[in-house]
Structure formats: C-alpha cells, structure tokens
Amino acid sequence: MKKKLGEIRKSGAKVEMWIKEFKGHTYLDVRRYYFSSASNTWEPTRKGFTMTSPEEAKKIVALLQEGIETLRW
C-alpha cells in the first residue's frame, strides 16, 4: 500500500505525509522534499521520520496539540 495523505509547502520546500508499506509492515512517513531544477521534479531529503505504531502517531498528535494550545492559535 502507498497512499499520499497530503502536503504542506513552505519556502521552496514541501513536507509530505504518506502511508507506506515495507517488508509487510505499514507505517506513516513524514518527509521533506526539495525541487530539483535539474530533473524538474520534487526529490525527498533525509529530513523526516517514520511512525511504526499507533502510539508514536498519537504522541506526535498530542505534542502538536500541546504546542497549538500553548501558542493559543
């Protein structure tokens, strides 16, 4: 399975979130991409992370929510 959940663009780069599968394991992948003028395509960087369990994803969501509440957005 491979499914793009969405992307955010900012300052000439973008962050994409995907559901991917590798060796029978499904995970969430959050990765930064840059635009390569040489190939005219978006290329992934090493900057990013994968979440391999629901607990990891829930922890990230909780931390984001805490940040939003702290900043009162």
N, CA, C and O atoms as a Tripos MOL2 file, in Angstrom:
@<TRIPOS>MOLECULE
protein
  292   291    73     0     0
PROTEIN
NO_CHARGES

@<TRIPOS>ATOM
      1 N           0.8470   -1.1860    0.0000 N.3       1 MET1
      2 CA          0.0000    0.0000    0.0000 C.3       1 MET1
      3 C           0.8810    1.2340    0.0000 C.2       1 MET1
      4 O           1.8980    1.2860    0.6920 O.2       1 MET1
      5 N           0.4840    2.2210   -0.7770 N.am      2 LYS2
      6 CA          1.1610    3.5050   -0.7840 C.3       2 LYS2
      7 C           0.1030    4.5550   -1.0640 C.2       2 LYS2
      8 O          -0.5270    4.5510   -2.1210 O.2       2 LYS2
      9 N          -0.0890    5.4680   -0.0950 N.am      3 LYS3
     10 CA         -1.1360    6.4780   -0.2380 C.3       3 LYS3
     11 C          -0.6450    7.8060    0.3150 C.2       3 LYS3
     12 O          -0.2260    7.8920    1.4690 O.2       3 LYS3
     13 N          -0.7010    8.8350   -0.5100 N.am      4 LYS4
     14 CA         -0.3180   10.1780   -0.0690 C.3       4 LYS4
     15 C          -1.4850   10.7890    0.6850 C.2       4 LYS4
     16 O          -2.6010   10.8670    0.1700 O.2       4 LYS4
     17 N          -1.2160   11.2250    1.9180 N.am      5 LEU5
     18 CA         -2.2500   11.8300    2.7480 C.3       5 LEU5
     19 C          -2.3400   13.3350    2.5440 C.2       5 LEU5
     20 O          -3.4150   13.9200    2.6820 O.2       5 LEU5
     21 N          -1.2160   13.9600    2.2170 N.am      6 GLY6
     22 CA         -1.2440   15.3980    1.9940 C.3       6 GLY6
     23 C           0.1420   16.0010    1.9900 C.2       6 GLY6
     24 O           1.1440   15.3090    2.1700 O.2       6 GLY6
     25 N           0.1790   17.3140    1.7790 N.am      7 GLU7
     26 CA          1.4460   18.0360    1.7500 C.3       7 GLU7
     27 C           1.2540   19.4600    2.2200 C.2       7 GLU7
     28 O           0.1570   20.0140    2.1600 O.2       7 GLU7
     29 N           2.3490   20.0410    2.6900 N.am      8 ILE8
     30 CA          2.3970   21.4400    3.0990 C.3       8 ILE8
     31 C           3.6040   22.0500    2.3970 C.2       8 ILE8
     32 O           4.7110   21.5190    2.4900 O.2       8 ILE8
     33 N           3.3970   23.1620    1.6930 N.am      9 ARG9
     34 CA          4.5090   23.8360    1.0070 C.3       9 ARG9
     35 C           4.8920   25.1010    1.7620 C.2       9 ARG9
     36 O           4.0410   25.8510    2.2400 O.2       9 ARG9
     37 N           6.2110   25.3120    1.8540 N.am     10 LYS10
     38 CA          6.7010   26.4950    2.5380 C.3      10 LYS10
     39 C           8.1480   26.7500    2.1190 C.2      10 LYS10
     40 O           8.9670   25.8320    2.1190 O.2      10 LYS10
     41 N           8.4560   27.9750    1.7670 N.am     11 SER11
     42 CA          9.8160   28.4220    1.4720 C.3      11 SER11
     43 C          10.5390   27.5400    0.4550 C.2      11 SER11
     44 O          11.6800   27.1410    0.6860 O.2      11 SER11
     45 N           9.9010   27.2390   -0.6450 N.am     12 GLY12
     46 CA         10.5500   26.4750   -1.7010 C.3      12 GLY12
     47 C          10.7310   25.0010   -1.4100 C.2      12 GLY12
     48 O          11.3990   24.2990   -2.1690 O.2      12 GLY12
     49 N          10.1510   24.5220   -0.3300 N.am     13 ALA13
     50 CA         10.2300   23.1090    0.0240 C.3      13 ALA13
     51 C           8.8160   22.6320    0.3420 C.2      13 ALA13
     52 O           7.8740   23.4230    0.3810 O.2      13 ALA13
     53 N           8.6870   21.3500    0.5630 N.am     14 LYS14
     54 CA          7.3890   20.8300    0.9880 C.3      14 LYS14
     55 C           7.5980   19.6350    1.8980 C.2      14 LYS14
     56 O           8.6310   18.9670    1.8640 O.2      14 LYS14
     57 N           6.5860   19.3890    2.7080 N.am     15 VAL15
     58 CA          6.5510   18.2210    3.5890 C.3      15 VAL15
     59 C           5.3600   17.3900    3.1490 C.2      15 VAL15
     60 O           4.2480   17.8990    3.0040 O.2      15 VAL15
     61 N           5.6070   16.0980    2.9380 N.am     16 GLU16
     62 CA          4.5370   15.1890    2.5440 C.3      16 GLU16
     63 C           4.3470   14.1190    3.6100 C.2      16 GLU16
     64 O           5.3010   13.6970    4.2630 O.2      16 GLU16
     65 N           3.0940   13.6850    3.7750 N.am     17 MET17
     66 CA          2.8040   12.5690    4.6690 C.3      17 MET17
     67 C           2.2030   11.4450    3.8330 C.2      17 MET17
     68 O           1.2640   11.6420    3.0620 O.2      17 MET17
     69 N           2.7840   10.2500    4.0160 N.am     18 TRP18
     70 CA          2.3810    9.0700    3.2590 C.3      18 TRP18
     71 C           2.0990    7.8980    4.1840 C.2      18 TRP18
     72 O           2.6820    7.7900    5.2630 O.2      18 TRP18
     73 N           1.2070    7.0270    3.7540 N.am     19 ILE19
     74 CA          1.0860    5.6900    4.3320 C.3      19 ILE19
     75 C           1.8500    4.7870    3.3750 C.2      19 ILE19
     76 O           1.5630    4.7540    2.1780 O.2      19 ILE19
     77 N           2.8240    4.0540    3.9060 N.am     20 LYS20
     78 CA          3.6510    3.1840    3.0670 C.3      20 LYS20
     79 C           3.7640    1.8040    3.7000 C.2      20 LYS20
     80 O           3.4300    1.6040    4.8690 O.2      20 LYS20
     81 N           4.2370    0.8700    2.9070 N.am     21 GLU21
     82 CA          4.4480   -0.4860    3.3880 C.3      21 GLU21
     83 C           5.8510   -0.9260    2.9900 C.2      21 GLU21
     84 O           6.3140   -0.6430    1.8860 O.2      21 GLU21
     85 N           6.5250   -1.6280    3.9150 N.am     22 PHE22
     86 CA          7.8620   -2.1410    3.6430 C.3      22 PHE22
     87 C           8.0220   -3.4600    4.3780 C.2      22 PHE22
     88 O           7.8420   -3.5370    5.5930 O.2      22 PHE22
     89 N           8.3560   -4.4750    3.6390 N.am     23 LYS23
     90 CA          8.5560   -5.8210    4.1990 C.3      23 LYS23
     91 C           7.3790   -6.2550    5.0700 C.2      23 LYS23
     92 O           7.5640   -6.8090    6.1540 O.2      23 LYS23
     93 N           6.1730   -5.9950    4.5810 N.am     24 GLY24
     94 CA          4.9730   -6.4340    5.2790 C.3      24 GLY24
     95 C           4.5180   -5.5560    6.4330 C.2      24 GLY24
     96 O           3.5280   -5.8740    7.0900 O.2      24 GLY24
     97 N           5.2190   -4.4570    6.6950 N.am     25 HIS25
     98 CA          4.8670   -3.5530    7.7820 C.3      25 HIS25
     99 C           4.3560   -2.2310    7.1990 C.2      25 HIS25
    100 O           4.9640   -1.6690    6.2870 O.2      25 HIS25
    101 N           3.2360   -1.7450    7.7340 N.am     26 THR26
    102 CA          2.6620   -0.4830    7.2950 C.3      26 THR26
    103 C           3.0660    0.6120    8.2710 C.2      26 THR26
    104 O           3.0880    0.3990    9.4840 O.2      26 THR26
    105 N           3.3860    1.7820    7.7350 N.am     27 TYR27
    106 CA          3.8360    2.8780    8.5910 C.3      27 TYR27
    107 C           3.4640    4.2170    7.9850 C.2      27 TYR27
    108 O           3.1070    4.2970    6.8100 O.2      27 TYR27
    109 N           3.5480    5.2740    8.7940 N.am     28 LEU28
    110 CA          3.3820    6.6560    8.3290 C.3      28 LEU28
    111 C           4.7570    7.2470    8.0920 C.2      28 LEU28
    112 O           5.6620    7.0780    8.9080 O.2      28 LEU28
    113 N           4.9130    7.9370    6.9820 N.am     29 ASP29
    114 CA          6.1810    8.5730    6.6500 C.3      29 ASP29
    115 C           5.9390   10.0670    6.4670 C.2      29 ASP29
    116 O           5.0720   10.4650    5.6890 O.2      29 ASP29
    117 N           6.6960   10.8900    7.1760 N.am     30 VAL30
    118 CA          6.6450   12.3440    7.0540 C.3      30 VAL30
    119 C           8.0230   12.7660    6.5730 C.2      30 VAL30
    120 O           9.0220   12.5230    7.2500 O.2      30 VAL30
    121 N           8.0810   13.4010    5.3970 N.am     31 ARG31
    122 CA          9.3770   13.6750    4.7920 C.3      31 ARG31
    123 C           9.3750   15.0420    4.1210 C.2      31 ARG31
    124 O           8.3650   15.4840    3.5740 O.2      31 ARG31
    125 N          10.5420   15.7060    4.1760 N.am     32 ARG32
    126 CA         10.7350   16.9830    3.4940 C.3      32 ARG32
    127 C          11.2620   16.7140    2.0850 C.2      32 ARG32
    128 O          12.0820   15.8210    1.8740 O.2      32 ARG32
    129 N          10.7760   17.5020    1.1260 N.am     33 TYR33
    130 CA         11.1890   17.3910   -0.2690 C.3      33 TYR33
    131 C          11.7250   18.7370   -0.7440 C.2      33 TYR33
    132 O          11.3540   19.7830   -0.2120 O.2      33 TYR33
    133 N          12.5920   18.7040   -1.7420 N.am     34 TYR34
    134 CA         13.0790   19.9200   -2.3870 C.3      34 TYR34
    135 C          12.8410   19.7900   -3.8890 C.2      34 TYR34
    136 O          12.7560   18.6810   -4.4170 O.2      34 TYR34
    137 N          12.7340   20.9280   -4.5700 N.am     35 PHE35
    138 CA         12.5200   20.8980   -6.0070 C.3      35 PHE35
    139 C          13.8590   20.9130   -6.7180 C.2      35 PHE35
    140 O          14.6590   21.8300   -6.5370 O.2      35 PHE35
    141 N          14.0950   19.9030   -7.5200 N.am     36 SER36
    142 CA         15.3270   19.7980   -8.2950 C.3      36 SER36
    143 C          15.0980   20.4120   -9.6750 C.2      36 SER36
    144 O          14.3330   19.8860  -10.4830 O.2      36 SER36
    145 N          15.7690   21.5270   -9.9300 N.am     37 SER37
    146 CA         15.6240   22.1560  -11.2450 C.3      37 SER37
    147 C          16.2970   21.3190  -12.3280 C.2      37 SER37
    148 O          15.9280   21.4060  -13.4990 O.2      37 SER37
    149 N          17.2830   20.5060  -11.9410 N.am     38 ALA38
    150 CA         17.9720   19.6480  -12.9160 C.3      38 ALA38
    151 C          17.0340   18.5910  -13.4910 C.2      38 ALA38
    152 O          17.0540   18.3250  -14.6920 O.2      38 ALA38
    153 N          16.2010   17.9830  -12.6190 N.am     39 SER39
    154 CA         15.2830   16.9350  -13.0880 C.3      39 SER39
    155 C          13.8380   17.4350  -13.1950 C.2      39 SER39
    156 O          12.9580   16.7160  -13.6660 O.2      39 SER39
    157 N          13.6040   18.6890  -12.7460 N.am     40 ASN40
    158 CA         12.2690   19.2900  -12.7690 C.3      40 ASN40
    159 C          11.2530   18.4550  -11.9780 C.2      40 ASN40
    160 O          10.0880   18.3500  -12.3630 O.2      40 ASN40
    161 N          11.7110   17.8660  -10.8680 N.am     41 THR41
    162 CA         10.8380   17.0530  -10.0130 C.3      41 THR41
    163 C          11.1230   17.3430   -8.5420 C.2      41 THR41
    164 O          12.1680   17.8900   -8.1930 O.2      41 THR41
    165 N          10.1740   16.9650   -7.6890 N.am     42 TRP42
    166 CA         10.3790   17.0450   -6.2480 C.3      42 TRP42
    167 C          11.1280   15.8060   -5.8040 C.2      42 TRP42
    168 O          10.7470   14.6890   -6.1550 O.2      42 TRP42
    169 N          12.1970   15.9910   -5.0300 N.am     43 GLU43
    170 CA         13.0310   14.8820   -4.5610 C.3      43 GLU43
    171 C          13.0130   14.8450   -3.0270 C.2      43 GLU43
    172 O          13.0390   15.8960   -2.3870 O.2      43 GLU43
    173 N          12.9700   13.6500   -2.4330 N.am     44 PRO44
    174 CA         12.9690   13.5580   -0.9670 C.3      44 PRO44
    175 C          14.3460   13.8670   -0.3830 C.2      44 PRO44
    176 O          15.3760   13.6200   -1.0100 O.2      44 PRO44
    177 N          14.3350   14.4090    0.8240 N.am     45 THR45
    178 CA         15.5820   14.6170    1.5660 C.3      45 THR45
    179 C          15.6570   13.5590    2.6690 C.2      45 THR45
    180 O          14.7390   12.7540    2.8270 O.2      45 THR45
    181 N          16.7250   13.5660    3.4080 N.am     46 ARG46
    182 CA         16.8480   12.6620    4.5610 C.3      46 ARG46
    183 C          16.0880   13.1930    5.7690 C.2      46 ARG46
    184 O          15.9090   12.4890    6.7630 O.2      46 ARG46
    185 N          15.6430   14.4490    5.6710 N.am     47 LYS47
    186 CA         14.9270   15.0690    6.7890 C.3      47 LYS47
    187 C          13.5000   14.5540    6.8240 C.2      47 LYS47
    188 O          12.7220   14.7780    5.8970 O.2      47 LYS47
    189 N          13.1700   13.8760    7.8850 N.am     48 GLY48
    190 CA         11.8480   13.3250    8.0400 C.3      48 GLY48
    191 C          11.8720   12.2120    9.0700 C.2      48 GLY48
    192 O          12.8930   11.9670    9.7120 O.2      48 GLY48
    193 N          10.7380   11.5410    9.2230 N.am     49 PHE49
    194 CA         10.6740   10.4400   10.1730 C.3      49 PHE49
    195 C           9.5360    9.5100    9.7990 C.2      49 PHE49
    196 O           8.6270    9.8720    9.0510 O.2      49 PHE49
    197 N           9.6100    8.3100   10.3350 N.am     50 THR50
    198 CA          8.5470    7.3370   10.1430 C.3      50 THR50
    199 C           7.9590    6.9860   11.4980 C.2      50 THR50
    200 O           8.6460    6.9980   12.5180 O.2      50 THR50
    201 N           6.6800    6.6760   11.4830 N.am     51 MET51
    202 CA          5.9850    6.2280   12.6890 C.3      51 MET51
    203 C           5.5130    4.8060   12.4120 C.2      51 MET51
    204 O           4.7850    4.5530   11.4530 O.2      51 MET51
    205 N           5.9370    3.8900   13.2630 N.am     52 THR52
    206 CA          5.6580    2.4800   13.0210 C.3      52 THR52
    207 C           4.5960    1.9050   13.9420 C.2      52 THR52
    208 O           4.2980    0.7120   13.8840 O.2      52 THR52
    209 N           4.0200    2.7570   14.7990 N.am     53 SER53
    210 CA          2.9850    2.2530   15.7090 C.3      53 SER53
    211 C           1.9600    3.3600   15.9720 C.2      53 SER53
    212 O           2.2760    4.5440   15.8580 O.2      53 SER53
    213 N           0.7470    2.9730   16.3210 N.am     54 PRO54
    214 CA         -0.2650    3.9760   16.6700 C.3      54 PRO54
    215 C           0.1690    4.8430   17.8500 C.2      54 PRO54
    216 O          -0.1770    6.0230   17.9110 O.2      54 PRO54
    217 N           0.9140    4.2730   18.7770 N.am     55 GLU55
    218 CA          1.3720    5.0340   19.9560 C.3      55 GLU55
    219 C           2.2760    6.1880   19.5340 C.2      55 GLU55
    220 O           2.1630    7.2910   20.0690 O.2      55 GLU55
    221 N           3.1760    5.9400   18.5720 N.am     56 GLU56
    222 CA          4.0610    7.0100   18.0930 C.3      56 GLU56
    223 C           3.2540    8.1270   17.4480 C.2      56 GLU56
    224 O           3.4950    9.3040   17.7170 O.2      56 GLU56
    225 N           2.3000    7.7670   16.6000 N.am     57 ALA57
    226 CA          1.4730    8.7620   15.9160 C.3      57 ALA57
    227 C           0.6490    9.5630   16.9200 C.2      57 ALA57
    228 O           0.5370   10.7830   16.7990 O.2      57 ALA57
    229 N           0.0750    8.8870   17.9020 N.am     58 LYS58
    230 CA         -0.7320    9.5730   18.9150 C.3      58 LYS58
    231 C           0.1160   10.5260   19.7490 C.2      58 LYS58
    232 O          -0.3620   11.5890   20.1430 O.2      58 LYS58
    233 N           1.3570   10.1640   20.0230 N.am     59 LYS59
    234 CA          2.2660   11.0260   20.7810 C.3      59 LYS59
    235 C           2.5840   12.2950   19.9820 C.2      59 LYS59
    236 O           2.5980   13.3930   20.5380 O.2      59 LYS59
    237 N           2.8390   12.1410   18.6840 N.am     60 ILE60
    238 CA          3.1030   13.3040   17.8340 C.3      60 ILE60
    239 C           1.8860   14.2250   17.8110 C.2      60 ILE60
    240 O           2.0310   15.4410   17.9440 O.2      60 ILE60
    241 N           0.7010   13.6670   17.6470 N.am     61 VAL61
    242 CA         -0.5300   14.4680   17.6300 C.3      61 VAL61
    243 C          -0.6990   15.2060   18.9600 C.2      61 VAL61
    244 O          -1.0520   16.3850   18.9740 O.2      61 VAL61
    245 N          -0.4510   14.5190   20.0720 N.am     62 ALA62
    246 CA         -0.5770   15.1490   21.3910 C.3      62 ALA62
    247 C           0.4210   16.2980   21.5510 C.2      62 ALA62
    248 O           0.0750   17.3440   22.1010 O.2      62 ALA62
    249 N           1.6440   16.1120   21.0800 N.am     63 LEU63
    250 CA          2.6460   17.1770   21.1780 C.3      63 LEU63
    251 C           2.2620   18.3760   20.3110 C.2      63 LEU63
    252 O           2.4280   19.5220   20.7280 O.2      63 LEU63
    253 N           1.7520   18.1150   19.1160 N.am     64 LEU64
    254 CA          1.2920   19.2090   18.2590 C.3      64 LEU64
    255 C           0.1370   19.9660   18.9180 C.2      64 LEU64
    256 O           0.1000   21.1960   18.9040 O.2      64 LEU64
    257 N          -0.7890   19.2240   19.4860 N.am     65 GLN65
    258 CA         -1.9300   19.8510   20.1580 C.3      65 GLN65
    259 C          -1.4650   20.7060   21.3350 C.2      65 GLN65
    260 O          -1.9730   21.8060   21.5530 O.2      65 GLN65
    261 N          -0.5090   20.1990   22.0800 N.am     66 GLU66
    262 CA          0.0380   20.9690   23.2070 C.3      66 GLU66
    263 C           0.6850   22.2580   22.7230 C.2      66 GLU66
    264 O           0.5220   23.3080   23.3440 O.2      66 GLU66
    265 N           1.4170   22.1810   21.6180 N.am     67 GLY67
    266 CA          2.0450   23.3770   21.0480 C.3      67 GLY67
    267 C           1.0120   24.4000   20.5990 C.2      67 GLY67
    268 O           1.1770   25.5980   20.8280 O.2      67 GLY67
    269 N          -0.0550   23.9270   19.9590 N.am     68 ILE68
    270 CA         -1.1270   24.8100   19.5000 C.3      68 ILE68
    271 C          -1.7960   25.4900   20.6920 C.2      68 ILE68
    272 O          -2.0570   26.6930   20.6620 O.2      68 ILE68
    273 N          -2.0710   24.7220   21.7290 N.am     69 GLU69
    274 CA         -2.7010   25.2930   22.9210 C.3      69 GLU69
    275 C          -1.7860   26.2710   23.6310 C.2      69 GLU69
    276 O          -2.2440   27.3080   24.1100 O.2      69 GLU69
    277 N          -0.5100   25.9610   23.7070 N.am     70 THR70
    278 CA          0.4570   26.8580   24.3530 C.3      70 THR70
    279 C           0.5480   28.1930   23.6190 C.2      70 THR70
    280 O           0.6330   29.2530   24.2390 O.2      70 THR70
    281 N           0.5280   28.1230   22.2770 N.am     71 LEU71
    282 CA          0.6080   29.3440   21.4770 C.3      71 LEU71
    283 C          -0.7460   30.0390   21.3290 C.2      71 LEU71
    284 O          -0.8260   31.1550   20.8170 O.2      71 LEU71
    285 N          -1.7940   29.3770   21.7760 N.am     72 ARG72
    286 CA         -3.1670   29.9010   21.7160 C.3      72 ARG72
    287 C          -3.5940   30.2430   20.2780 C.2      72 ARG72
    288 O          -4.1840   31.2910   20.0150 O.2      72 ARG72
    289 N          -3.2790   29.3360   19.3780 N.am     73 TRP73
    290 CA         -3.6870   29.5000   17.9790 C.3      73 TRP73
    291 C          -5.1120   29.1350   17.8070 C.2      73 TRP73
    292 O          -5.6380   29.2080   16.6960 O.2      73 TRP73
@<TRIPOS>BOND
     1     1     2 1
     2     2     3 1
     3     3     4 2
     4     3     5 am
     5     5     6 1
     6     6     7 1
     7     7     8 2
     8     7     9 am
     9     9    10 1
    10    10    11 1
    11    11    12 2
    12    11    13 am
    13    13    14 1
    14    14    15 1
    15    15    16 2
    16    15    17 am
    17    17    18 1
    18    18    19 1
    19    19    20 2
    20    19    21 am
    21    21    22 1
    22    22    23 1
    23    23    24 2
    24    23    25 am
    25    25    26 1
    26    26    27 1
    27    27    28 2
    28    27    29 am
    29    29    30 1
    30    30    31 1
    31    31    32 2
    32    31    33 am
    33    33    34 1
    34    34    35 1
    35    35    36 2
    36    35    37 am
    37    37    38 1
    38    38    39 1
    39    39    40 2
    40    39    41 am
    41    41    42 1
    42    42    43 1
    43    43    44 2
    44    43    45 am
    45    45    46 1
    46    46    47 1
    47    47    48 2
    48    47    49 am
    49    49    50 1
    50    50    51 1
    51    51    52 2
    52    51    53 am
    53    53    54 1
    54    54    55 1
    55    55    56 2
    56    55    57 am
    57    57    58 1
    58    58    59 1
    59    59    60 2
    60    59    61 am
    61    61    62 1
    62    62    63 1
    63    63    64 2
    64    63    65 am
    65    65    66 1
    66    66    67 1
    67    67    68 2
    68    67    69 am
    69    69    70 1
    70    70    71 1
    71    71    72 2
    72    71    73 am
    73    73    74 1
    74    74    75 1
    75    75    76 2
    76    75    77 am
    77    77    78 1
    78    78    79 1
    79    79    80 2
    80    79    81 am
    81    81    82 1
    82    82    83 1
    83    83    84 2
    84    83    85 am
    85    85    86 1
    86    86    87 1
    87    87    88 2
    88    87    89 am
    89    89    90 1
    90    90    91 1
    91    91    92 2
    92    91    93 am
    93    93    94 1
    94    94    95 1
    95    95    96 2
    96    95    97 am
    97    97    98 1
    98    98    99 1
    99    99   100 2
   100    99   101 am
   101   101   102 1
   102   102   103 1
   103   103   104 2
   104   103   105 am
   105   105   106 1
   106   106   107 1
   107   107   108 2
   108   107   109 am
   109   109   110 1
   110   110   111 1
   111   111   112 2
   112   111   113 am
   113   113   114 1
   114   114   115 1
   115   115   116 2
   116   115   117 am
   117   117   118 1
   118   118   119 1
   119   119   120 2
   120   119   121 am
   121   121   122 1
   122   122   123 1
   123   123   124 2
   124   123   125 am
   125   125   126 1
   126   126   127 1
   127   127   128 2
   128   127   129 am
   129   129   130 1
   130   130   131 1
   131   131   132 2
   132   131   133 am
   133   133   134 1
   134   134   135 1
   135   135   136 2
   136   135   137 am
   137   137   138 1
   138   138   139 1
   139   139   140 2
   140   139   141 am
   141   141   142 1
   142   142   143 1
   143   143   144 2
   144   143   145 am
   145   145   146 1
   146   146   147 1
   147   147   148 2
   148   147   149 am
   149   149   150 1
   150   150   151 1
   151   151   152 2
   152   151   153 am
   153   153   154 1
   154   154   155 1
   155   155   156 2
   156   155   157 am
   157   157   158 1
   158   158   159 1
   159   159   160 2
   160   159   161 am
   161   161   162 1
   162   162   163 1
   163   163   164 2
   164   163   165 am
   165   165   166 1
   166   166   167 1
   167   167   168 2
   168   167   169 am
   169   169   170 1
   170   170   171 1
   171   171   172 2
   172   171   173 am
   173   173   174 1
   174   174   175 1
   175   175   176 2
   176   175   177 am
   177   177   178 1
   178   178   179 1
   179   179   180 2
   180   179   181 am
   181   181   182 1
   182   182   183 1
   183   183   184 2
   184   183   185 am
   185   185   186 1
   186   186   187 1
   187   187   188 2
   188   187   189 am
   189   189   190 1
   190   190   191 1
   191   191   192 2
   192   191   193 am
   193   193   194 1
   194   194   195 1
   195   195   196 2
   196   195   197 am
   197   197   198 1
   198   198   199 1
   199   199   200 2
   200   199   201 am
   201   201   202 1
   202   202   203 1
   203   203   204 2
   204   203   205 am
   205   205   206 1
   206   206   207 1
   207   207   208 2
   208   207   209 am
   209   209   210 1
   210   210   211 1
   211   211   212 2
   212   211   213 am
   213   213   214 1
   214   214   215 1
   215   215   216 2
   216   215   217 am
   217   217   218 1
   218   218   219 1
   219   219   220 2
   220   219   221 am
   221   221   222 1
   222   222   223 1
   223   223   224 2
   224   223   225 am
   225   225   226 1
   226   226   227 1
   227   227   228 2
   228   227   229 am
   229   229   230 1
   230   230   231 1
   231   231   232 2
   232   231   233 am
   233   233   234 1
   234   234   235 1
   235   235   236 2
   236   235   237 am
   237   237   238 1
   238   238   239 1
   239   239   240 2
   240   239   241 am
   241   241   242 1
   242   242   243 1
   243   243   244 2
   244   243   245 am
   245   245   246 1
   246   246   247 1
   247   247   248 2
   248   247   249 am
   249   249   250 1
   250   250   251 1
   251   251   252 2
   252   251   253 am
   253   253   254 1
   254   254   255 1
   255   255   256 2
   256   255   257 am
   257   257   258 1
   258   258   259 1
   259   259   260 2
   260   259   261 am
   261   261   262 1
   262   262   263 1
   263   263   264 2
   264   263   265 am
   265   265   266 1
   266   266   267 1
   267   267   268 2
   268   267   269 am
   269   269   270 1
   270   270   271 1
   271   271   272 2
   272   271   273 am
   273   273   274 1
   274   274   275 1
   275   275   276 2
   276   275   277 am
   277   277   278 1
   278   278   279 1
   279   279   280 2
   280   279   281 am
   281   281   282 1
   282   282   283 1
   283   283   284 2
   284   283   285 am
   285   285   286 1
   286   286   287 1
   287   287   288 2
   288   287   289 am
   289   289   290 1
   290   290   291 1
   291   291   292 2
@<TRIPOS>SUBSTRUCTURE
     1 MET1         2 RESIDUE 1 A MET
     2 LYS2         6 RESIDUE 1 A LYS
     3 LYS3        10 RESIDUE 1 A LYS
     4 LYS4        14 RESIDUE 1 A LYS
     5 LEU5        18 RESIDUE 1 A LEU
     6 GLY6        22 RESIDUE 1 A GLY
     7 GLU7        26 RESIDUE 1 A GLU
     8 ILE8        30 RESIDUE 1 A ILE
     9 ARG9        34 RESIDUE 1 A ARG
    10 LYS10       38 RESIDUE 1 A LYS
    11 SER11       42 RESIDUE 1 A SER
    12 GLY12       46 RESIDUE 1 A GLY
    13 ALA13       50 RESIDUE 1 A ALA
    14 LYS14       54 RESIDUE 1 A LYS
    15 VAL15       58 RESIDUE 1 A VAL
    16 GLU16       62 RESIDUE 1 A GLU
    17 MET17       66 RESIDUE 1 A MET
    18 TRP18       70 RESIDUE 1 A TRP
    19 ILE19       74 RESIDUE 1 A ILE
    20 LYS20       78 RESIDUE 1 A LYS
    21 GLU21       82 RESIDUE 1 A GLU
    22 PHE22       86 RESIDUE 1 A PHE
    23 LYS23       90 RESIDUE 1 A LYS
    24 GLY24       94 RESIDUE 1 A GLY
    25 HIS25       98 RESIDUE 1 A HIS
    26 THR26      102 RESIDUE 1 A THR
    27 TYR27      106 RESIDUE 1 A TYR
    28 LEU28      110 RESIDUE 1 A LEU
    29 ASP29      114 RESIDUE 1 A ASP
    30 VAL30      118 RESIDUE 1 A VAL
    31 ARG31      122 RESIDUE 1 A ARG
    32 ARG32      126 RESIDUE 1 A ARG
    33 TYR33      130 RESIDUE 1 A TYR
    34 TYR34      134 RESIDUE 1 A TYR
    35 PHE35      138 RESIDUE 1 A PHE
    36 SER36      142 RESIDUE 1 A SER
    37 SER37      146 RESIDUE 1 A SER
    38 ALA38      150 RESIDUE 1 A ALA
    39 SER39      154 RESIDUE 1 A SER
    40 ASN40      158 RESIDUE 1 A ASN
    41 THR41      162 RESIDUE 1 A THR
    42 TRP42      166 RESIDUE 1 A TRP
    43 GLU43      170 RESIDUE 1 A GLU
    44 PRO44      174 RESIDUE 1 A PRO
    45 THR45      178 RESIDUE 1 A THR
    46 ARG46      182 RESIDUE 1 A ARG
    47 LYS47      186 RESIDUE 1 A LYS
    48 GLY48      190 RESIDUE 1 A GLY
    49 PHE49      194 RESIDUE 1 A PHE
    50 THR50      198 RESIDUE 1 A THR
    51 MET51      202 RESIDUE 1 A MET
    52 THR52      206 RESIDUE 1 A THR
    53 SER53      210 RESIDUE 1 A SER
    54 PRO54      214 RESIDUE 1 A PRO
    55 GLU55      218 RESIDUE 1 A GLU
    56 GLU56      222 RESIDUE 1 A GLU
    57 ALA57      226 RESIDUE 1 A ALA
    58 LYS58      230 RESIDUE 1 A LYS
    59 LYS59      234 RESIDUE 1 A LYS
    60 ILE60      238 RESIDUE 1 A ILE
    61 VAL61      242 RESIDUE 1 A VAL
    62 ALA62      246 RESIDUE 1 A ALA
    63 LEU63      250 RESIDUE 1 A LEU
    64 LEU64      254 RESIDUE 1 A LEU
    65 GLN65      258 RESIDUE 1 A GLN
    66 GLU66      262 RESIDUE 1 A GLU
    67 GLY67      266 RESIDUE 1 A GLY
    68 ILE68      270 RESIDUE 1 A ILE
    69 GLU69      274 RESIDUE 1 A GLU
    70 THR70      278 RESIDUE 1 A THR
    71 LEU71      282 RESIDUE 1 A LEU
    72 ARG72      286 RESIDUE 1 A ARG
    73 TRP73      290 RESIDUE 1 A TRP
